[in-house]
Amino acid sequence: MKSPRALAVAAALALAPLTLGTLACQQSQPDAEANAREQPLGRALVVAPLADAHPWSMALLTAAAHRDDPDDSELEASLGRRTGAAGRPAPDPILRAPERATLEALLASHEAAHARPEGLRPVYLDEGESWRLLFVEDADAVEVGPGQGLLRLVDTPAGLRLRLRLAKEPGAALRALTEARVGDRVALVDGDVVLMLPTIHEAITSGELELPPFPSGAPTPGADPDAASRARFESLR
């Protein structure tokens, strides 16, 4: 028969691997949770001012509003108004259709007759049940390359939100852009798709942007905002 001391040593050796394994699991759990909520930006994004009153895009809007089939419900073309700097009204050109392809066809038709100026770039905003055609000015755009930002999923009183903290250089460029564009709108763009479209009320000095769950800012009927924020996080990491 083994002595009490031998039994105690054997028991300790038997338990040791389980104890060490449990500690390793406990230590890796916070790391896994952090990785699930914080990742470097993996895509190239652009922050660019909107060309709300550019003569070329306004001419496109006018042509669309006076097209041969104005009763066609597939395309909305109108000049709205929004609040700009110091509360003054500012133009809000609206080109909207249920399908993005309708807007692409409209743009191609106009470009065939009127060359689009260099630096004026078309982008598309997904509004859930419709798409909108907008234009940005590339000359004043801030480029954010892969690795030049940190994506974070953050719990807020309004639910889960995705935040993008820019590196020093693009963060400084964003500050300069927004200082010069108070009252204007800027678009955060991935390729030619708008991720967010805020109006600048004051300079963004923190270098951080909070992306709404839905690009247009308005919730998509029946969609889960938290799930939408997670999906945007995964698509940009």
Contacts in CASP RR format, 6 or more apart in sequence:
PFRMAT RR
TARGET T0000
AUTHOR 0000-0000-0000
METHOD contacts of the structure
MODEL  1
MKSPRALAVAAALALAPLTLGTLACQQSQPDAEANAREQPLGRALVVAPL
ADAHPWSMALLTAAAHRDDPDDSELEASLGRRTGAAGRPAPDPILRAPER
ATLEALLASHEAAHARPEGLRPVYLDEGESWRLLFVEDADAVEVGPGQGL
LRLVDTPAGLRLRLRLAKEPGAALRALTEARVGDRVALVDGDVVLMLPTI
HEAITSGELELPPFPSGAPTPGADPDAASRARFESLR
2 10 0 8 1.000
36 153 0 8 1.000
37 152 0 8 1.000
37 153 0 8 1.000
37 154 0 8 1.000
38 150 0 8 1.000
38 151 0 8 1.000
38 152 0 8 1.000
38 153 0 8 1.000
39 150 0 8 1.000
39 151 0 8 1.000
39 233 0 8 1.000
39 237 0 8 1.000
40 146 0 8 1.000
40 147 0 8 1.000
40 149 0 8 1.000
40 150 0 8 1.000
40 151 0 8 1.000
40 237 0 8 1.000
41 144 0 8 1.000
41 145 0 8 1.000
41 146 0 8 1.000
41 147 0 8 1.000
41 148 0 8 1.000
41 149 0 8 1.000
41 150 0 8 1.000
41 151 0 8 1.000
41 164 0 8 1.000
41 236 0 8 1.000
41 237 0 8 1.000
42 146 0 8 1.000
42 147 0 8 1.000
42 236 0 8 1.000
42 237 0 8 1.000
43 145 0 8 1.000
43 146 0 8 1.000
43 190 0 8 1.000
43 235 0 8 1.000
43 236 0 8 1.000
44 143 0 8 1.000
44 144 0 8 1.000
44 145 0 8 1.000
44 146 0 8 1.000
44 191 0 8 1.000
45 143 0 8 1.000
45 144 0 8 1.000
45 145 0 8 1.000
45 188 0 8 1.000
45 189 0 8 1.000
45 190 0 8 1.000
45 195 0 8 1.000
45 236 0 8 1.000
46 136 0 8 1.000
46 138 0 8 1.000
46 141 0 8 1.000
46 142 0 8 1.000
46 143 0 8 1.000
46 144 0 8 1.000
46 188 0 8 1.000
46 189 0 8 1.000
46 191 0 8 1.000
47 141 0 8 1.000
47 142 0 8 1.000
47 144 0 8 1.000
47 174 0 8 1.000
47 177 0 8 1.000
47 186 0 8 1.000
47 187 0 8 1.000
47 188 0 8 1.000
47 189 0 8 1.000
47 209 0 8 1.000
48 121 0 8 1.000
48 136 0 8 1.000
48 137 0 8 1.000
48 138 0 8 1.000
48 140 0 8 1.000
48 141 0 8 1.000
48 142 0 8 1.000
48 186 0 8 1.000
48 187 0 8 1.000
48 189 0 8 1.000
49 136 0 8 1.000
49 137 0 8 1.000
49 140 0 8 1.000
49 141 0 8 1.000
49 177 0 8 1.000
49 181 0 8 1.000
49 184 0 8 1.000
49 185 0 8 1.000
49 186 0 8 1.000
49 187 0 8 1.000
50 134 0 8 1.000
50 135 0 8 1.000
50 136 0 8 1.000
50 137 0 8 1.000
50 184 0 8 1.000
50 185 0 8 1.000
50 186 0 8 1.000
50 187 0 8 1.000
50 197 0 8 1.000
51 57 0 8 1.000
51 120 0 8 1.000
51 135 0 8 1.000
51 136 0 8 1.000
51 137 0 8 1.000
52 90 0 8 1.000
52 91 0 8 1.000
52 92 0 8 1.000
52 93 0 8 1.000
52 184 0 8 1.000
52 185 0 8 1.000
53 91 0 8 1.000
53 93 0 8 1.000
54 117 0 8 1.000
54 120 0 8 1.000
54 135 0 8 1.000
54 137 0 8 1.000
56 114 0 8 1.000
56 116 0 8 1.000
56 117 0 8 1.000
56 120 0 8 1.000
57 93 0 8 1.000
57 120 0 8 1.000
57 135 0 8 1.000
58 93 0 8 1.000
59 110 0 8 1.000
59 114 0 8 1.000
60 95 0 8 1.000
60 106 0 8 1.000
60 107 0 8 1.000
60 110 0 8 1.000
60 114 0 8 1.000
61 77 0 8 1.000
61 79 0 8 1.000
61 93 0 8 1.000
61 94 0 8 1.000
61 95 0 8 1.000
63 110 0 8 1.000
64 75 0 8 1.000
64 77 0 8 1.000
64 95 0 8 1.000
64 106 0 8 1.000
64 110 0 8 1.000
65 77 0 8 1.000
65 78 0 8 1.000
65 79 0 8 1.000
67 75 0 8 1.000
67 77 0 8 1.000
74 97 0 8 1.000
74 98 0 8 1.000
74 99 0 8 1.000
74 102 0 8 1.000
75 95 0 8 1.000
75 96 0 8 1.000
75 97 0 8 1.000
75 102 0 8 1.000
75 103 0 8 1.000
75 106 0 8 1.000
76 94 0 8 1.000
76 95 0 8 1.000
76 96 0 8 1.000
76 97 0 8 1.000
77 94 0 8 1.000
77 95 0 8 1.000
78 94 0 8 1.000
79 91 0 8 1.000
79 92 0 8 1.000
79 93 0 8 1.000
79 94 0 8 1.000
80 91 0 8 1.000
80 92 0 8 1.000
80 93 0 8 1.000
80 94 0 8 1.000
81 89 0 8 1.000
81 90 0 8 1.000
81 91 0 8 1.000
81 92 0 8 1.000
82 89 0 8 1.000
82 90 0 8 1.000
82 91 0 8 1.000
82 92 0 8 1.000
82 185 0 8 1.000
82 199 0 8 1.000
83 89 0 8 1.000
83 90 0 8 1.000
83 199 0 8 1.000
84 90 0 8 1.000
84 183 0 8 1.000
84 184 0 8 1.000
84 199 0 8 1.000
85 182 0 8 1.000
85 183 0 8 1.000
85 184 0 8 1.000
86 183 0 8 1.000
90 183 0 8 1.000
90 184 0 8 1.000
94 132 0 8 1.000
95 103 0 8 1.000
95 106 0 8 1.000
95 132 0 8 1.000
95 133 0 8 1.000
95 134 0 8 1.000
96 103 0 8 1.000
96 127 0 8 1.000
96 130 0 8 1.000
96 131 0 8 1.000
96 132 0 8 1.000
96 133 0 8 1.000
97 103 0 8 1.000
97 106 0 8 1.000
97 130 0 8 1.000
97 131 0 8 1.000
98 129 0 8 1.000
98 130 0 8 1.000
98 131 0 8 1.000
99 131 0 8 1.000
100 124 0 8 1.000
100 131 0 8 1.000
102 131 0 8 1.000
103 124 0 8 1.000
103 131 0 8 1.000
103 132 0 8 1.000
103 133 0 8 1.000
106 133 0 8 1.000
107 122 0 8 1.000
107 133 0 8 1.000
116 122 0 8 1.000
119 137 0 8 1.000
119 138 0 8 1.000
119 139 0 8 1.000
120 135 0 8 1.000
120 136 0 8 1.000
120 137 0 8 1.000
120 138 0 8 1.000
121 135 0 8 1.000
121 136 0 8 1.000
121 137 0 8 1.000
121 138 0 8 1.000
121 192 0 8 1.000
122 133 0 8 1.000
122 134 0 8 1.000
122 135 0 8 1.000
122 192 0 8 1.000
123 133 0 8 1.000
123 134 0 8 1.000
123 135 0 8 1.000
123 136 0 8 1.000
123 187 0 8 1.000
123 189 0 8 1.000
123 191 0 8 1.000
123 192 0 8 1.000
123 193 0 8 1.000
123 194 0 8 1.000
124 131 0 8 1.000
124 132 0 8 1.000
124 133 0 8 1.000
124 134 0 8 1.000
124 192 0 8 1.000
124 193 0 8 1.000
124 194 0 8 1.000
125 131 0 8 1.000
125 132 0 8 1.000
125 134 0 8 1.000
125 187 0 8 1.000
125 193 0 8 1.000
125 194 0 8 1.000
125 197 0 8 1.000
125 215 0 8 1.000
125 216 0 8 1.000
126 193 0 8 1.000
126 194 0 8 1.000
126 215 0 8 1.000
126 216 0 8 1.000
127 215 0 8 1.000
127 216 0 8 1.000
127 218 0 8 1.000
128 214 0 8 1.000
128 216 0 8 1.000
128 220 0 8 1.000
129 220 0 8 1.000
129 221 0 8 1.000
132 216 0 8 1.000
134 187 0 8 1.000
134 194 0 8 1.000
134 197 0 8 1.000
136 187 0 8 1.000
136 189 0 8 1.000
140 177 0 8 1.000
140 180 0 8 1.000
140 181 0 8 1.000
142 170 0 8 1.000
142 171 0 8 1.000
142 173 0 8 1.000
142 174 0 8 1.000
142 177 0 8 1.000
143 170 0 8 1.000
144 166 0 8 1.000
144 167 0 8 1.000
144 170 0 8 1.000
145 170 0 8 1.000
147 167 0 8 1.000
148 166 0 8 1.000
148 167 0 8 1.000
148 169 0 8 1.000
148 170 0 8 1.000
149 164 0 8 1.000
149 165 0 8 1.000
149 166 0 8 1.000
149 167 0 8 1.000
149 170 0 8 1.000
150 164 0 8 1.000
150 165 0 8 1.000
151 162 0 8 1.000
151 163 0 8 1.000
151 164 0 8 1.000
151 233 0 8 1.000
151 236 0 8 1.000
151 237 0 8 1.000
152 162 0 8 1.000
152 163 0 8 1.000
152 164 0 8 1.000
152 165 0 8 1.000
153 160 0 8 1.000
153 161 0 8 1.000
153 162 0 8 1.000
153 163 0 8 1.000
153 229 0 8 1.000
153 230 0 8 1.000
153 233 0 8 1.000
154 160 0 8 1.000
154 161 0 8 1.000
154 162 0 8 1.000
154 163 0 8 1.000
155 161 0 8 1.000
159 225 0 8 1.000
159 226 0 8 1.000
159 229 0 8 1.000
160 213 0 8 1.000
160 225 0 8 1.000
160 226 0 8 1.000
160 229 0 8 1.000
160 230 0 8 1.000
161 210 0 8 1.000
161 211 0 8 1.000
161 212 0 8 1.000
161 213 0 8 1.000
161 229 0 8 1.000
162 210 0 8 1.000
162 211 0 8 1.000
162 213 0 8 1.000
162 229 0 8 1.000
162 232 0 8 1.000
162 233 0 8 1.000
162 236 0 8 1.000
163 208 0 8 1.000
163 209 0 8 1.000
163 210 0 8 1.000
163 211 0 8 1.000
164 208 0 8 1.000
164 209 0 8 1.000
164 210 0 8 1.000
164 211 0 8 1.000
164 236 0 8 1.000
165 207 0 8 1.000
165 208 0 8 1.000
166 174 0 8 1.000
166 207 0 8 1.000
166 208 0 8 1.000
166 209 0 8 1.000
171 207 0 8 1.000
174 204 0 8 1.000
174 207 0 8 1.000
174 209 0 8 1.000
175 203 0 8 1.000
175 204 0 8 1.000
175 205 0 8 1.000
175 207 0 8 1.000
177 186 0 8 1.000
178 186 0 8 1.000
178 200 0 8 1.000
178 202 0 8 1.000
178 203 0 8 1.000
178 204 0 8 1.000
179 203 0 8 1.000
181 200 0 8 1.000
182 200 0 8 1.000
182 201 0 8 1.000
182 202 0 8 1.000
182 203 0 8 1.000
183 199 0 8 1.000
183 200 0 8 1.000
183 201 0 8 1.000
184 199 0 8 1.000
184 200 0 8 1.000
185 197 0 8 1.000
185 198 0 8 1.000
185 199 0 8 1.000
185 200 0 8 1.000
186 197 0 8 1.000
186 198 0 8 1.000
186 200 0 8 1.000
187 194 0 8 1.000
187 195 0 8 1.000
187 196 0 8 1.000
187 197 0 8 1.000
188 194 0 8 1.000
188 195 0 8 1.000
188 196 0 8 1.000
188 197 0 8 1.000
188 209 0 8 1.000
188 211 0 8 1.000
189 195 0 8 1.000
190 236 0 8 1.000
193 215 0 8 1.000
194 215 0 8 1.000
195 211 0 8 1.000
195 215 0 8 1.000
195 232 0 8 1.000
196 209 0 8 1.000
196 211 0 8 1.000
196 212 0 8 1.000
196 215 0 8 1.000
196 217 0 8 1.000
197 215 0 8 1.000
197 216 0 8 1.000
197 217 0 8 1.000
211 229 0 8 1.000
211 232 0 8 1.000
213 219 0 8 1.000
213 223 0 8 1.000
213 225 0 8 1.000
213 226 0 8 1.000
213 228 0 8 1.000
213 229 0 8 1.000
213 232 0 8 1.000
214 220 0 8 1.000
214 223 0 8 1.000
214 225 0 8 1.000
214 228 0 8 1.000
219 225 0 8 1.000
220 228 0 8 1.000
END
